[in-house]
Each structure stands twice: as structure tokens, then as C-alpha cells.
Amino acid sequence: MNSELDKQSRPPQYRRRLPRSFKDLTPSQSFSPHTFFYEMIWKAWRTRRTGVPNRPIFPSLNSGQVAITWIGHASFLLQFKDLNVLIDPIFANWLFLMKRIRNTGLKAKDLPQIDLVLLTHAHFDHFHKRSIRRLRAPKLGLMPWGMGKLTRRLGFERVLELEWWETFTHGDWKVTLTPCKHWGARVLHDSHRGYGGFILEYQGRSIYHAGDSAYFEGFKEIGKRHSPEIALLPIGAYHPEGLRRVHMGPDEAIKAFHDLNARWLVPMHFGTFRLSFEGLNEPPRWLRELARKQGIMQRIRLLEEGLPEIF
């Protein structure tokens, strides 16, 4: 495989202290196990799972076209004429005690052959081993530093770890790991694993997946360096207010969208798992409201799970 790594050091100003417990993520560090269980576990158990997986009809693409399929949560399939990319795949109906509220948009068995898997960080709702094992031998996995050992026996032909701003190039496509404001632990005191977002550039198109992130000034730097055309941005898991230390709401996602100077905003990270206290349908409702007020509704692409859309 012909490849080239453009290495740059990870900026120290983006380093973040690892939360010591769930208490660190709540307002005034006032975590209540009872409230957490009631809001995020019990309510989810009592909520009927919705959504039906689609049997996708993947489009025939010309050079320069990209089809984007939202699988659910932060999982996406990006398709070019000769490249299939899967980002943060998770097909599970349960994460430990946490119930999936909406079914996956498509099933793993209906995916095309995957050439490249991008994993933004090691949290269980973004890096799900059983989901990856169900793929048909993906050729290449790209992920932040410290995650490679977690991919053993998952079927990858090759795995590469990147630092922030590091670029991997293969043929005519390239992927850059970008900073974000989150953390990368697989378990609570696991402090050596990285996290970030990805810029994928191919056939004159530029697509940005932010991973899991709170709003931070780094979006402006990403916009200056890469000016992505399509921005896949998280809009859920922001209430109570303390969660904004690691997640964005629709208001901050729109702010990040402007910082990035992107053409399209594709929202994600909402409505699939109950990860916070806002209503499951509140993030897209609020996003539409804000977009209408700002006159950018025509630049918001709310995808339906499992249905490819050509950009």
C-alpha cells in the first residue's frame, strides 16, 4: 500500500483532564445515581423502540459524488464511486443497561464491502467491538493514538493511529485527525487513549465528522485549515448544563458550523440512546427553530436513518 503520513505534533492547549467520575459531568458536580438511573436507564427501558431498518438501495455514483447514509447515533456510511467508508459503527440494541431507542437505519449484513473504518474515540457508543466483528473484513482502520490494541482480532487488514492534525494519504484520498473537546477513555481511569474528529478528502469533496465534542475555539482552526464542505455535527446529550463540557446542543452546533465555514450541516448524536435529560426529539426541533431564525434552513440536511442521500 502506497501511503504518506504528514506528521504534526498534538497542540498542548487541546489537552483535557480526564473526568474522574460521572459526578464531574454534572452541574456543580452534583451527580445523583438515583436521578441518572431514573432518567437514562428506567425511562429508556419503558420507551418502546422505534424505527425500522431499511434494505438500502445504494446509488450508482459518478466521480465527485458522495452518498451519505446515517445509520444512527454517530454512525455513518460514506460512499464514493470506488470507496466505502464507515464511521463509528454501532448496531447494538443494548449497551450494558442502556437501551437503544431507535433501531439502526440499516443492518450490518446489508452494508457494502467496507474499505475504510474511522473510529473517533474508544467510548462504547462509538467504538463497539461486536459491531465491527460483523463487518466483512474491513481493509483499513484509522483512529486516534492509543486505540490500536483495542482492535486486535476485529478483522482489520491494517490499523493506523493518528495524532491531531496528522494526515494519512492513500492514492487520491486522505484523512486527517482533528482536535475536539472530549475525552477518549475506554474505562474511567484509562487516560492514554486519544479522541478527535476526521476530515475525509476525496475527488474534490471534503467531509468532516466531529466525533463527540463540546463547542470549542478549535472549530475555527479546523475551518481555516480545511474548510470542509459537509459537516457532520453532534447536537444531542447537552442537558443538564454540565454535559456541555463534553457535548454540544443545536445552538453550539450551528456556531461550530459557521466557524467551519461549511456548506452543509448534517446533525447526528441524538435520538438513538438516552444519554442525557433533554427529550429525544428536542435536539432536531430546536435545530430547525434556530436554523429558520438564522435563515440557513436550506443548508441543514436532516437525514433519515438508513436512506442514502447524494451530495
DOLUM-286380 format. One line per 4 residues: their letters; for each residue x, y, z of C-alpha. Coordinates in steps of 0.2 Angstrom, whole numbers, plus 5000, padded with zeros to 4 digits. Layout:
<nodes>
A	X Y Z; ...
</nodes>
This chain:
<nodes>
MNSE	5000 5000 5000; 5007 5017 4995; 5005 5029 5009; 5011 5045 5016
LDKQ	5010 5052 5034; 5011 5070 5036; 5015 5071 5055; 5012 5087 5066
SRPP	5013 5087 5085; 4997 5087 5095; 4994 5105 5102; 4996 5105 5121
QYRR	4982 5118 5123; 4969 5105 5117; 4974 5093 5131; 4959 5089 5143
RLPR	4959 5082 5160; 4950 5065 5161; 4934 5066 5171; 4936 5056 5187
SFKD	4918 5051 5188; 4901 5054 5182; 4900 5067 5195; 4912 5078 5185
LTPS	4900 5079 5171; 4885 5086 5180; 4881 5104 5186; 4890 5109 5201
QSFS	4897 5091 5202; 4881 5085 5210; 4879 5068 5202; 4865 5058 5208
PHTF	4865 5040 5205; 4846 5039 5208; 4842 5053 5195; 4854 5045 5182
FYEM	4846 5028 5184; 4829 5035 5183; 4832 5047 5168; 4844 5037 5157
IWKA	4840 5019 5161; 4822 5017 5168; 4814 5029 5156; 4823 5021 5141
WRTR	4818 5004 5147; 4800 5010 5147; 4801 5018 5130; 4796 5007 5115
RTGV	4810 5006 5102; 4805 5014 5086; 4812 5014 5068; 4813 5000 5055
PNRP	4829 4996 5047; 4829 4999 5028; 4835 4987 5015; 4845 5001 5007
IFPS	4847 5004 4988; 4864 5011 4986; 4865 5023 4972; 4876 5022 4957
LNSG	4888 5036 4959; 4899 5047 4947; 4916 5053 4951; 4915 5068 4963
QVAI	4898 5062 4970; 4896 5056 4988; 4882 5047 4996; 4879 5048 5014
TWIG	4869 5036 5024; 4866 5040 5043; 4865 5023 5052; 4860 5031 5068
HASF	4869 5040 5083; 4886 5045 5076; 4887 5030 5063; 4888 5035 5045
LLQF	4892 5026 5029; 4901 5037 5016; 4901 5031 4998; 4911 5037 4983
KDLN	4911 5029 4966; 4926 5017 4972; 4927 5020 4991; 4916 5015 5005
VLID	4920 5022 5022; 4911 5018 5039; 4912 5030 5054; 4909 5024 5072
PIFA	4898 5009 5068; 4887 5003 5081; 4872 4991 5078; 4869 4985 5095
NWLF	4852 4987 5103; 4859 4987 5121; 4875 4995 5128; 4876 4986 5145
LMKR	4860 4993 5154; 4857 5006 5141; 4844 5003 5128; 4844 5009 5110
IRNT	4828 5019 5107; 4828 5019 5088; 4833 5004 5078; 4848 5005 5066
GLKA	4844 5013 5049; 4851 4998 5041; 4858 4981 5046; 4877 4976 5046
KDLP	4874 4962 5034; 4867 4975 5021; 4882 4985 5021; 4893 4985 5005
QIDL	4912 4979 5007; 4920 4992 5018; 4937 4999 5013; 4940 5011 5027
VLLT	4934 5012 5045; 4936 5028 5055; 4934 5027 5074; 4934 5044 5083
HAHF	4937 5038 5101; 4935 5022 5112; 4919 5026 5121; 4907 5011 5119
DHFH	4894 5020 5109; 4907 5025 5096; 4919 5010 5096; 4908 4994 5098
KRSI	4918 4978 5095; 4904 4967 5091; 4898 4978 5078; 4915 4979 5070
RRLR	4917 4960 5070; 4901 4959 5060; 4909 4968 5045; 4916 4959 5031
APKL	4935 4960 5034; 4937 4979 5033; 4954 4983 5025; 4960 4998 5035
GLMP	4956 5006 5052; 4961 5024 5056; 4959 5030 5074; 4967 5042 5087
WGMG	4983 5037 5097; 4982 5023 5110; 4967 5014 5102; 4976 5001 5091
KLTR	4977 4987 5104; 4958 4988 5106; 4956 4982 5088; 4965 4965 5089
RLGF	4955 4951 5082; 4942 4963 5075; 4947 4958 5057; 4956 4973 5051
ERVL	4970 4970 5037; 4979 4986 5044; 4977 4998 5058; 4985 5015 5060
ELEW	4984 5028 5074; 4985 5046 5071; 4989 5062 5081; 4979 5078 5080
WETF	4982 5086 5063; 4991 5071 5057; 4986 5065 5039; 4986 5048 5031
THGD	4986 5048 5012; 4982 5033 5001; 4981 5035 4982; 4969 5050 4979
WKVT	4961 5051 4996; 4967 5057 5013; 4961 5058 5031; 4966 5070 5044
LTPC	4963 5068 5063; 4957 5084 5070; 4956 5090 5088; 4939 5090 5098
KHWG	4934 5094 5116; 4930 5077 5124; 4940 5063 5131; 4945 5046 5125
ARVL	4945 5033 5139; 4938 5016 5137; 4936 5014 5156; 4935 5028 5169
HDSH	4954 5029 5173; 4960 5025 5156; 4970 5041 5152; 4981 5036 5137
RGYG	4969 5035 5123; 4966 5049 5111; 4950 5056 5103; 4946 5068 5089
GFIL	4936 5071 5073; 4940 5067 5055; 4942 5076 5038; 4940 5065 5023
EYQG	4945 5072 5007; 4942 5064 4990; 4938 5068 4972; 4936 5086 4977
RSIY	4925 5083 4991; 4928 5087 5010; 4918 5079 5024; 4920 5082 5042
HAGD	4914 5071 5056; 4917 5080 5073; 4916 5064 5083; 4910 5068 5101
SAYF	4914 5086 5106; 4909 5101 5116; 4910 5118 5107; 4927 5125 5107
EGFK	4938 5138 5098; 4946 5124 5088; 4932 5123 5076; 4939 5140 5069
EIGK	4956 5132 5066; 4948 5117 5058; 4939 5128 5046; 4954 5138 5042
RHSP	4965 5123 5038; 4952 5113 5029; 4936 5122 5026; 4925 5106 5025
EIAL	4911 5106 5013; 4900 5094 5023; 4900 5095 5042; 4893 5080 5052
LPIG	4890 5088 5069; 4883 5081 5086; 4868 5090 5093; 4862 5080 5107
AYHP	4866 5075 5125; 4868 5093 5132; 4856 5094 5147; 4859 5096 5161
EGLR	4871 5110 5158; 4886 5102 5165; 4886 5090 5150; 4891 5104 5138
RVHM	4908 5102 5145; 4909 5087 5133; 4894 5088 5121; 4885 5102 5110
GPDE	4867 5107 5109; 4860 5113 5092; 4864 5131 5097; 4883 5127 5098
AIKA	4882 5115 5083; 4876 5130 5072; 4890 5141 5080; 4903 5127 5075
FHDL	4895 5126 5058; 4898 5144 5055; 4916 5143 5062; 4920 5129 5050
NARW	4913 5139 5035; 4904 5123 5029; 4891 5122 5016; 4880 5108 5023
LVPM	4876 5104 5042; 4871 5086 5044; 4866 5083 5063; 4870 5067 5072
HFGT	4871 5060 5090; 4853 5062 5095; 4838 5051 5096; 4846 5034 5097
FRLS	4852 5032 5115; 4846 5041 5130; 4862 5049 5136; 4855 5065 5144
FEGL	4839 5073 5151; 4833 5083 5136; 4818 5075 5126; 4824 5063 5112
NEPP	4815 5074 5099; 4820 5090 5106; 4838 5092 5098; 4831 5092 5080
RWLR	4816 5103 5084; 4827 5116 5092; 4840 5115 5077; 4826 5118 5065
ELAR	4820 5133 5075; 4837 5141 5076; 4840 5137 5058; 4824 5146 5052
KQGI	4828 5161 5063; 4846 5162 5055; 4840 5159 5038; 4850 5144 5035
MQRI	4837 5130 5035; 4841 5126 5017; 4859 5121 5022; 4853 5109 5036
RLLE	4852 5091 5030; 4842 5081 5042; 4845 5063 5036; 4833 5048 5039
EGLP	4842 5033 5046; 4846 5020 5033; 4842 5031 5017; 4857 5036 5007
EIF	4857 5054 5001; 4868 5061 4987; 4878 5077 4990
</nodes>
